[in-house]
Amino acid sequence: MPLHLLHQISKVTLPITITDPQEISTLRKLRSVHQLAVLLPSPCAKKPFARVLAITREGREALSRFDASPR
């Protein structure tokens, strides 16, 4: 799932804002492995949102190995 979201993000113009709680959780995982530059909400935020700023070199490398075809 994290690479699917990373792939989706790679198809849009950055920066973008994400408000879906599950996607924000996935963004935390992608940031933890240095694949995204992203501003994340505080865990106690009333209206959480994340701001994706860039895909890092590590993220681009992961995308180059990612097969986006449906299974």
N, CA and C atoms as an extended XYZ file, in Angstrom:
213
Properties=species:S:1:pos:R:3:atomname:S:1:resname:S:1:resid:I:1 pbc="F F F"
N         0.806       -1.205        0.000 N   MET     1
C         0.000        0.000        0.000 CA  MET     1
C         0.850        1.271        0.000 C   MET     1
N         1.928        1.364        0.780 N   PRO     2
C         2.697        2.599        0.750 CA  PRO     2
C         3.220        2.948       -0.648 C   PRO     2
N         3.690        1.940       -1.393 N   LEU     3
C         4.206        2.249       -2.723 CA  LEU     3
C         3.096        2.625       -3.688 C   LEU     3
N         1.897        2.109       -3.482 N   HIS     4
C         0.768        2.527       -4.322 CA  HIS     4
C         0.486        4.015       -4.107 C   HIS     4
N         0.483        4.451       -2.863 N   LEU     5
C         0.248        5.867       -2.575 CA  LEU     5
C         1.398        6.703       -3.125 C   LEU     5
N         2.624        6.238       -2.966 N   LEU     6
C         3.773        6.955       -3.503 CA  LEU     6
C         3.647        7.087       -5.019 C   LEU     6
N         3.212        6.036       -5.676 N   HIS     7
C         2.998        6.067       -7.124 CA  HIS     7
C         1.928        7.097       -7.487 C   HIS     7
N         0.823        7.119       -6.747 N   GLN     8
C        -0.238        8.101       -7.007 CA  GLN     8
C         0.286        9.528       -6.831 C   GLN     8
N         1.058        9.727       -5.792 N   ILE     9
C         1.623       11.052       -5.527 CA  ILE     9
C         2.564       11.468       -6.655 C   ILE     9
N         3.279       10.510       -7.219 N   SER    10
C         4.231       10.833       -8.286 CA  SER    10
C         3.546       11.336       -9.549 C   SER    10
N         2.250       11.131       -9.667 N   LYS    11
C         1.503       11.519      -10.867 CA  LYS    11
C         0.880       12.910      -10.778 C   LYS    11
N         1.013       13.584       -9.639 N   VAL    12
C         0.397       14.907       -9.468 CA  VAL    12
C         1.477       15.965       -9.226 C   VAL    12
N         1.087       17.204       -9.384 N   THR    13
C         1.987       18.326       -9.119 CA  THR    13
C         2.030       18.580       -7.612 C   THR    13
N         3.234       18.625       -7.079 N   LEU    14
C         3.416       18.870       -5.650 CA  LEU    14
C         3.653       20.346       -5.408 C   LEU    14
N         3.318       20.852       -4.250 N   PRO    15
C         2.840       20.160       -3.048 CA  PRO    15
C         1.344       19.852       -3.132 C   PRO    15
N         0.932       18.857       -2.339 N   ILE    16
C        -0.484       18.508       -2.213 CA  ILE    16
C        -0.827       18.351       -0.734 C   ILE    16
N        -2.108       18.488       -0.449 N   THR    17
C        -2.617       18.298        0.912 CA  THR    17
C        -3.442       17.029        0.940 C   THR    17
N        -3.213       16.220        1.967 N   ILE    18
C        -3.951       14.967        2.153 CA  ILE    18
C        -4.639       15.019        3.501 C   ILE    18
N        -5.931       14.666        3.509 N   THR    19
C        -6.712       14.715        4.753 CA  THR    19
C        -7.217       13.355        5.209 C   THR    19
N        -7.118       12.347        4.371 N   ASP    20
C        -7.605       11.015        4.743 CA  ASP    20
C        -6.703       10.415        5.830 C   ASP    20
N        -7.278       10.019        6.977 N   PRO    21
C        -6.458        9.497        8.084 CA  PRO    21
C        -5.619        8.271        7.712 C   PRO    21
N        -6.162        7.373        6.905 N   GLN    22
C        -5.381        6.192        6.509 CA  GLN    22
C        -4.207        6.580        5.624 C   GLN    22
N        -4.447        7.516        4.717 N   GLU    23
C        -3.354        7.963        3.856 CA  GLU    23
C        -2.300        8.719        4.660 C   GLU    23
N        -2.724        9.469        5.654 N   ILE    24
C        -1.760       10.158        6.517 CA  ILE    24
C        -0.899        9.137        7.253 C   ILE    24
N        -1.499        8.069        7.698 N   SER    25
C        -0.740        6.996        8.352 CA  SER    25
C         0.295        6.405        7.388 C   SER    25
N        -0.110        6.217        6.146 N   THR    26
C         0.812        5.697        5.130 CA  THR    26
C         1.922        6.701        4.847 C   THR    26
N         1.595        7.983        4.846 N   LEU    27
C         2.621        9.014        4.649 CA  LEU    27
C         3.654        8.964        5.768 C   LEU    27
N         3.212        8.682        6.989 N   ARG    28
C         4.163        8.542        8.108 CA  ARG    28
C         5.165        7.426        7.822 C   ARG    28
N         4.665        6.313        7.271 N   LYS    29
C         5.554        5.182        6.931 CA  LYS    29
C         6.528        5.581        5.832 C   LYS    29
N         6.018        6.261        4.802 N   LEU    30
C         6.893        6.669        3.699 CA  LEU    30
C         7.951        7.667        4.170 C   LEU    30
N         7.583        8.559        5.065 N   ARG    31
C         8.569        9.503        5.595 CA  ARG    31
C         9.604        8.779        6.455 C   ARG    31
N         9.150        7.775        7.201 N   SER    32
C        10.086        7.064        8.088 CA  SER    32
C        11.173        6.319        7.316 C   SER    32
N        10.906        5.974        6.062 N   VAL    33
C        11.919        5.314        5.232 CA  VAL    33
C        12.514        6.295        4.222 C   VAL    33
N        12.324        7.604        4.485 N   HIS    34
C        12.964        8.686        3.728 CA  HIS    34
C        12.555        8.736        2.263 C   HIS    34
N        11.303        8.349        1.951 N   GLN    35
C        10.851        8.379        0.566 CA  GLN    35
C        10.047        9.628        0.237 C   GLN    35
N         9.630       10.368        1.258 N   LEU    36
C         8.863       11.596        1.055 CA  LEU    36
C         9.339       12.689        1.996 C   LEU    36
N         9.246       13.924        1.504 N   ALA    37
C         9.359       15.093        2.370 CA  ALA    37
C         7.924       15.539        2.605 C   ALA    37
N         7.465       15.440        3.851 N   VAL    38
C         6.056       15.696        4.154 CA  VAL    38
C         5.927       16.335        5.528 C   VAL    38
N         5.019       17.291        5.629 N   LEU    39
C         4.678       17.885        6.920 CA  LEU    39
C         3.483       17.119        7.464 C   LEU    39
N         3.628       16.552        8.642 N   LEU    40
C         2.582       15.703        9.214 CA  LEU    40
C         1.885       16.398       10.377 C   LEU    40
N         0.615       16.040       10.597 N   PRO    41
C        -0.125       16.658       11.694 CA  PRO    41
C         0.280       16.099       13.046 C   PRO    41
N        -0.021       16.857       14.058 N   SER    42
C         0.147       16.382       15.423 CA  SER    42
C        -0.855       15.249       15.657 C   SER    42
N        -0.509       14.245       16.465 N   PRO    43
C        -1.458       13.162       16.734 CA  PRO    43
C        -2.771       13.638       17.355 C   PRO    43
N        -2.766       14.794       17.994 N   CYS    44
C        -3.992       15.285       18.643 CA  CYS    44
C        -4.688       16.378       17.833 C   CYS    44
N        -4.326       16.540       16.569 N   ALA    45
C        -4.946       17.576       15.731 CA  ALA    45
C        -6.435       17.307       15.549 C   ALA    45
N        -7.240       18.348       15.635 N   LYS    46
C        -8.692       18.184       15.488 CA  LYS    46
C        -9.085       17.915       14.045 C   LYS    46
N        -8.438       18.576       13.112 N   LYS    47
C        -8.676       18.361       11.681 CA  LYS    47
C        -7.328       18.045       11.039 C   LYS    47
N        -6.881       16.791       11.122 N   PRO    48
C        -5.542       16.469       10.632 CA  PRO    48
C        -5.429       16.587        9.110 C   PRO    48
N        -4.292       17.094        8.689 N   PHE    49
C        -3.948       17.097        7.279 CA  PHE    49
C        -2.433       17.012        7.170 C   PHE    49
N        -1.992       16.502        6.044 N   ALA    50
C        -0.564       16.409        5.771 CA  ALA    50
C        -0.281       17.157        4.482 C   ALA    50
N         0.903       17.713        4.401 N   ARG    51
C         1.304       18.449        3.201 CA  ARG    51
C         2.515       17.738        2.609 C   ARG    51
N         2.316       17.114        1.451 N   VAL    52
C         3.403       16.413        0.768 CA  VAL    52
C         4.172       17.434       -0.055 C   VAL    52
N         5.460       17.563        0.229 N   LEU    53
C         6.286       18.574       -0.417 CA  LEU    53
C         7.092       18.026       -1.585 C   LEU    53
N         7.636       16.810       -1.431 N   ALA    54
C         8.503       16.263       -2.479 CA  ALA    54
C         8.690       14.768       -2.300 C   ALA    54
N         9.006       14.122       -3.394 N   ILE    55
C         9.446       12.729       -3.358 CA  ILE    55
C        10.969       12.770       -3.340 C   ILE    55
N        11.561       12.083       -2.407 N   THR    56
C        13.016       12.109       -2.247 CA  THR    56
C        13.691       11.184       -3.254 C   THR    56
N        15.014       11.233       -3.255 N   ARG    57
C        15.798       10.337       -4.118 CA  ARG    57
C        15.453        8.883       -3.808 C   ARG    57
N        15.351        8.556       -2.505 N   GLU    58
C        14.997        7.183       -2.117 CA  GLU    58
C        13.612        6.804       -2.630 C   GLU    58
N        12.690        7.756       -2.596 N   GLY    59
C        11.349        7.512       -3.118 CA  GLY    59
C        11.357        7.264       -4.614 C   GLY    59
N        12.128        8.050       -5.351 N   ARG    60
C        12.245        7.859       -6.808 CA  ARG    60
C        12.864        6.500       -7.128 C   ARG    60
N        13.854        6.099       -6.328 N   GLU    61
C        14.468        4.784       -6.542 CA  GLU    61
C        13.459        3.670       -6.285 C   GLU    61
N        12.649        3.805       -5.240 N   ALA    62
C        11.624        2.805       -4.941 CA  ALA    62
C        10.595        2.747       -6.072 C   ALA    62
N        10.222        3.906       -6.597 N   LEU    63
C         9.256        3.945       -7.695 CA  LEU    63
C         9.805        3.293       -8.955 C   LEU    63
N        11.112        3.404       -9.179 N   SER    64
C        11.708        2.815      -10.381 CA  SER    64
C        11.638        1.290      -10.347 C   SER    64
N        11.519        0.717       -9.138 N   ARG    65
C        11.422       -0.743       -8.992 CA  ARG    65
C         9.976       -1.207       -8.820 C   ARG    65
N         9.049       -0.263       -8.729 N   PHE    66
C         7.642       -0.562       -8.436 CA  PHE    66
C         6.885       -0.921       -9.705 C   PHE    66
N         6.134       -2.020       -9.643 N   ASP    67
C         5.269       -2.436      -10.745 CA  ASP    67
C         3.852       -2.002      -10.416 C   ASP    67
N         3.340       -0.995      -11.122 N   ALA    68
C         2.024       -0.431      -10.825 CA  ALA    68
C         0.885       -1.171      -11.513 C   ALA    68
N         1.189       -2.212      -12.256 N   SER    69
C         0.114       -2.910      -12.975 CA  SER    69
C        -0.788       -3.638      -11.988 C   SER    69
N        -2.106       -3.670      -12.278 N   PRO    70
C        -3.042       -4.360      -11.373 CA  PRO    70
C        -2.781       -5.856      -11.352 C   PRO    70
N        -3.085       -6.445      -10.215 N   ARG    71
C        -2.831       -7.904      -10.080 CA  ARG    71
C        -4.096       -8.670      -10.137 C   ARG    71
